[in-house]
Amino acid sequence: MRTLQTQTVTVTIAEHQLNHVATFFIQKANSFKSQISVAQGDNSVNAKSLLGFLSLQPAEGSQVTLTAEGPDEAEALKALADMLG
């Protein structure tokens, strides 16, 4: 039985770079087979959705929580956390 893996990350992306980084973040998230979400506060979105990710508007210094479930969940969390933090 698989369990969800989570990781909380402090965002280090400057606001003016968010759209640029978001594109690469979504491409990377889509390269994994696992289901991945990103949450900020009470809002949680599919990490593979550009509009969903941008709707969070993760500001520099804010914290987001990544959650993954699937065959490559640990790899997915590490790669995506590295992109945001």
Backbone as JSON Lines, residues from 0, in Angstrom:
{"i":0,"aa":"M","n":[0.84,-1.2,0.0],"ca":[0.0,0.0,0.0],"c":[0.88,1.25,0.0]}
{"i":1,"aa":"R","n":[0.56,2.17,-0.86],"ca":[1.3,3.43,-0.96],"c":[0.68,4.47,-0.04]}
{"i":2,"aa":"T","n":[1.53,5.31,0.45],"ca":[1.06,6.44,1.23],"c":[1.46,7.73,0.54]}
{"i":3,"aa":"L","n":[0.77,8.78,0.85],"ca":[1.11,10.08,0.31],"c":[2.42,10.56,0.91]}
{"i":4,"aa":"Q","n":[3.23,11.18,0.09],"ca":[4.44,11.84,0.58],"c":[4.22,13.34,0.43]}
{"i":5,"aa":"T","n":[4.64,14.09,1.43],"ca":[4.49,15.54,1.37],"c":[5.81,16.21,1.71]}
{"i":6,"aa":"Q","n":[5.95,17.43,1.21],"ca":[7.12,18.24,1.52],"c":[6.7,19.7,1.49]}
{"i":7,"aa":"T","n":[7.07,20.43,2.53],"ca":[6.79,21.86,2.58],"c":[8.04,22.61,2.14]}
{"i":8,"aa":"V","n":[7.83,23.6,1.29],"ca":[8.93,24.36,0.68],"c":[8.68,25.85,0.87]}
{"i":9,"aa":"T","n":[9.71,26.58,1.2],"ca":[9.64,28.04,1.21],"c":[10.02,28.53,-0.18]}
{"i":10,"aa":"V","n":[9.13,29.25,-0.82],"ca":[9.31,29.72,-2.2],"c":[10.41,30.78,-2.24]}
{"i":11,"aa":"T","n":[11.36,30.6,-3.16],"ca":[12.45,31.57,-3.33],"c":[12.41,32.24,-4.7]}
{"i":12,"aa":"I","n":[11.29,32.11,-5.39],"ca":[11.15,32.68,-6.73],"c":[10.67,34.12,-6.61]}
{"i":13,"aa":"A","n":[11.39,35.04,-7.24],"ca":[10.96,36.43,-7.26],"c":[9.68,36.56,-8.08]}
{"i":14,"aa":"E","n":[8.82,37.48,-7.69],"ca":[7.52,37.64,-8.33],"c":[7.63,37.82,-9.84]}
{"i":15,"aa":"H","n":[8.62,38.57,-10.29],"ca":[8.75,38.82,-11.73],"c":[9.21,37.59,-12.5]}
{"i":16,"aa":"Q","n":[9.65,36.54,-11.81],"ca":[10.09,35.31,-12.47],"c":[9.06,34.19,-12.38]}
{"i":17,"aa":"L","n":[7.97,34.43,-11.67],"ca":[7.0,33.37,-11.4],"c":[6.43,32.73,-12.65]}
{"i":18,"aa":"N","n":[6.0,33.53,-13.62],"ca":[5.4,32.96,-14.84],"c":[6.41,32.1,-15.59]}
{"i":19,"aa":"H","n":[7.63,32.56,-15.66],"ca":[8.69,31.81,-16.36],"c":[8.95,30.48,-15.66]}
{"i":20,"aa":"V","n":[9.13,30.52,-14.36],"ca":[9.41,29.31,-13.6],"c":[8.2,28.37,-13.61]}
{"i":21,"aa":"A","n":[7.0,28.94,-13.58],"ca":[5.78,28.13,-13.57],"c":[5.72,27.22,-14.79]}
{"i":22,"aa":"T","n":[6.1,27.72,-15.94],"ca":[6.08,26.92,-17.17],"c":[6.97,25.69,-17.02]}
{"i":23,"aa":"F","n":[8.17,25.89,-16.52],"ca":[9.1,24.77,-16.34],"c":[8.64,23.84,-15.22]}
{"i":24,"aa":"F","n":[8.04,24.4,-14.18],"ca":[7.52,23.6,-13.07],"c":[6.44,22.65,-13.58]}
{"i":25,"aa":"I","n":[5.53,23.16,-14.38],"ca":[4.43,22.34,-14.92],"c":[4.96,21.27,-15.86]}
{"i":26,"aa":"Q","n":[5.91,21.63,-16.71],"ca":[6.51,20.64,-17.6],"c":[7.17,19.52,-16.8]}
{"i":27,"aa":"K","n":[7.89,19.89,-15.75],"ca":[8.56,18.89,-14.92],"c":[7.52,18.03,-14.2]}
{"i":28,"aa":"A","n":[6.49,18.64,-13.64],"ca":[5.45,17.88,-12.94],"c":[4.79,16.87,-13.88]}
{"i":29,"aa":"N","n":[4.57,17.27,-15.12],"ca":[3.94,16.38,-16.09],"c":[4.85,15.25,-16.55]}
{"i":30,"aa":"S","n":[6.14,15.33,-16.25],"ca":[7.06,14.26,-16.63],"c":[6.99,13.08,-15.66]}
{"i":31,"aa":"F","n":[6.28,13.25,-14.55],"ca":[6.16,12.18,-13.55],"c":[4.81,11.47,-13.68]}
{"i":32,"aa":"K","n":[4.79,10.2,-13.31],"ca":[3.57,9.41,-13.37],"c":[2.68,9.63,-12.15]}
{"i":33,"aa":"S","n":[3.28,10.06,-11.06],"ca":[2.55,10.25,-9.81],"c":[1.53,11.38,-9.92]}
{"i":34,"aa":"Q","n":[0.51,11.29,-9.08],"ca":[-0.43,12.4,-8.92],"c":[0.24,13.38,-7.97]}
{"i":35,"aa":"I","n":[0.27,14.65,-8.36],"ca":[0.98,15.65,-7.58],"c":[0.1,16.86,-7.37]}
{"i":36,"aa":"S","n":[0.07,17.37,-6.15],"ca":[-0.67,18.61,-5.89],"c":[0.25,19.58,-5.17]}
{"i":37,"aa":"V","n":[-0.11,20.83,-5.27],"ca":[0.61,21.89,-4.56],"c":[-0.44,22.7,-3.82]}
{"i":38,"aa":"A","n":[-0.17,22.98,-2.56],"ca":[-1.15,23.68,-1.72],"c":[-0.5,24.87,-1.04]}
{"i":39,"aa":"Q","n":[-1.31,25.89,-0.88],"ca":[-0.9,27.07,-0.12],"c":[-2.11,27.47,0.71]}
{"i":40,"aa":"G","n":[-1.96,27.4,2.01],"ca":[-3.1,27.64,2.89],"c":[-4.15,26.57,2.66]}
{"i":41,"aa":"D","n":[-5.38,26.98,2.46],"ca":[-6.48,26.03,2.24],"c":[-6.67,25.69,0.77]}
{"i":42,"aa":"N","n":[-5.89,26.31,-0.12],"ca":[-6.04,26.09,-1.56],"c":[-5.07,25.02,-2.03]}
{"i":43,"aa":"S","n":[-5.6,24.0,-2.67],"ca":[-4.78,22.92,-3.22],"c":[-5.15,22.74,-4.69]}
{"i":44,"aa":"V","n":[-4.13,22.64,-5.54],"ca":[-4.37,22.5,-6.98],"c":[-3.5,21.39,-7.54]}
{"i":45,"aa":"N","n":[-3.88,20.91,-8.7],"ca":[-3.1,19.93,-9.44],"c":[-1.8,20.59,-9.87]}
{"i":46,"aa":"A","n":[-0.66,20.01,-9.49],"ca":[0.64,20.59,-9.83],"c":[0.94,20.5,-11.32]}
{"i":47,"aa":"K","n":[0.12,19.76,-12.05],"ca":[0.34,19.61,-13.49],"c":[-0.49,20.61,-14.29]}
{"i":48,"aa":"S","n":[-1.18,21.51,-13.6],"ca":[-2.04,22.51,-14.24],"c":[-1.43,23.89,-14.11]}
{"i":49,"aa":"L","n":[-1.09,24.49,-15.24],"ca":[-0.5,25.83,-15.23],"c":[-1.44,26.85,-14.6]}
{"i":50,"aa":"L","n":[-2.69,26.83,-15.01],"ca":[-3.64,27.8,-14.44],"c":[-3.85,27.57,-12.95]}
{"i":51,"aa":"G","n":[-3.9,26.31,-12.55],"ca":[-4.04,26.0,-11.14],"c":[-2.86,26.53,-10.34]}
{"i":52,"aa":"F","n":[-1.65,26.25,-10.82],"ca":[-0.46,26.71,-10.12],"c":[-0.43,28.23,-10.04]}
{"i":53,"aa":"L","n":[-0.7,28.9,-11.15],"ca":[-0.67,30.36,-11.15],"c":[-1.77,30.96,-10.28]}
{"i":54,"aa":"S","n":[-2.88,30.23,-10.1],"ca":[-3.96,30.74,-9.26],"c":[-3.53,30.83,-7.79]}
{"i":55,"aa":"L","n":[-2.56,30.03,-7.41],"ca":[-2.05,30.1,-6.03],"c":[-1.24,31.37,-5.79]}
{"i":56,"aa":"Q","n":[-0.62,31.88,-6.83],"ca":[0.24,33.07,-6.75],"c":[1.22,32.94,-5.58]}
{"i":57,"aa":"P","n":[2.05,31.89,-5.6],"ca":[2.99,31.69,-4.49],"c":[4.05,32.79,-4.47]}
{"i":58,"aa":"A","n":[3.97,33.64,-3.49],"ca":[4.9,34.77,-3.38],"c":[6.22,34.33,-2.78]}
{"i":59,"aa":"E","n":[7.26,35.06,-3.11],"ca":[8.58,34.79,-2.55],"c":[8.5,34.85,-1.02]}
{"i":60,"aa":"G","n":[9.02,33.84,-0.37],"ca":[8.99,33.76,1.08],"c":[7.79,33.01,1.64]}
{"i":61,"aa":"S","n":[6.79,32.73,0.8],"ca":[5.62,31.98,1.27],"c":[5.94,30.49,1.28]}
{"i":62,"aa":"Q","n":[5.12,29.73,1.97],"ca":[5.32,28.29,2.01],"c":[4.22,27.58,1.24]}
{"i":63,"aa":"V","n":[4.64,26.57,0.49],"ca":[3.7,25.71,-0.21],"c":[4.0,24.27,0.19]}
{"i":64,"aa":"T","n":[2.98,23.44,0.11],"ca":[3.15,22.02,0.43],"c":[2.91,21.2,-0.83]}
{"i":65,"aa":"L","n":[3.89,20.4,-1.18],"ca":[3.79,19.51,-2.31],"c":[3.37,18.13,-1.79]}
{"i":66,"aa":"T","n":[2.45,17.5,-2.5],"ca":[2.0,16.16,-2.13],"c":[2.05,15.3,-3.39]}
{"i":67,"aa":"A","n":[2.59,14.1,-3.25],"ca":[2.68,13.2,-4.4],"c":[2.3,11.79,-3.97]}
{"i":68,"aa":"E","n":[1.68,11.08,-4.9],"ca":[1.33,9.68,-4.69],"c":[1.49,8.96,-6.01]}
{"i":69,"aa":"G","n":[2.33,7.95,-6.0],"ca":[2.53,7.17,-7.21],"c":[3.92,6.56,-7.26]}
{"i":70,"aa":"P","n":[4.24,5.94,-8.39],"ca":[5.47,5.17,-8.5],"c":[6.76,5.99,-8.4]}
{"i":71,"aa":"D","n":[6.7,7.26,-8.73],"ca":[7.91,8.09,-8.7],"c":[7.73,9.3,-7.78]}
{"i":72,"aa":"E","n":[6.95,9.12,-6.72],"ca":[6.59,10.23,-5.84],"c":[7.78,10.89,-5.17]}
{"i":73,"aa":"A","n":[8.73,10.12,-4.69],"ca":[9.89,10.71,-4.0],"c":[10.72,11.55,-4.97]}
{"i":74,"aa":"E","n":[10.94,11.03,-6.15],"ca":[11.69,11.76,-7.17],"c":[10.96,13.04,-7.58]}
{"i":75,"aa":"A","n":[9.65,12.94,-7.72],"ca":[8.84,14.11,-8.11],"c":[8.93,15.2,-7.05]}
{"i":76,"aa":"L","n":[8.77,14.84,-5.79],"ca":[8.82,15.84,-4.72],"c":[10.17,16.53,-4.68]}
{"i":77,"aa":"K","n":[11.24,15.77,-4.8],"ca":[12.57,16.37,-4.74],"c":[12.78,17.35,-5.89]}
{"i":78,"aa":"A","n":[12.45,16.93,-7.1],"ca":[12.67,17.77,-8.27],"c":[11.84,19.06,-8.21]}
{"i":79,"aa":"L","n":[10.58,18.93,-7.82],"ca":[9.71,20.11,-7.8],"c":[10.04,21.03,-6.62]}
{"i":80,"aa":"A","n":[10.4,20.46,-5.5],"ca":[10.81,21.28,-4.35],"c":[12.05,22.09,-4.69]}
{"i":81,"aa":"D","n":[12.99,21.45,-5.4],"ca":[14.21,22.15,-5.8],"c":[13.91,23.32,-6.73]}
{"i":82,"aa":"M","n":[12.88,23.2,-7.54],"ca":[12.53,24.29,-8.46],"c":[11.94,25.48,-7.72]}
{"i":83,"aa":"L","n":[11.2,25.22,-6.66],"ca":[10.52,26.3,-5.94],"c":[11.37,26.92,-4.85]}
{"i":84,"aa":"G","n":[12.23,26.13,-4.25],"ca":[13.0,26.61,-3.12],"c":[14.4,26.74,-3.42]}
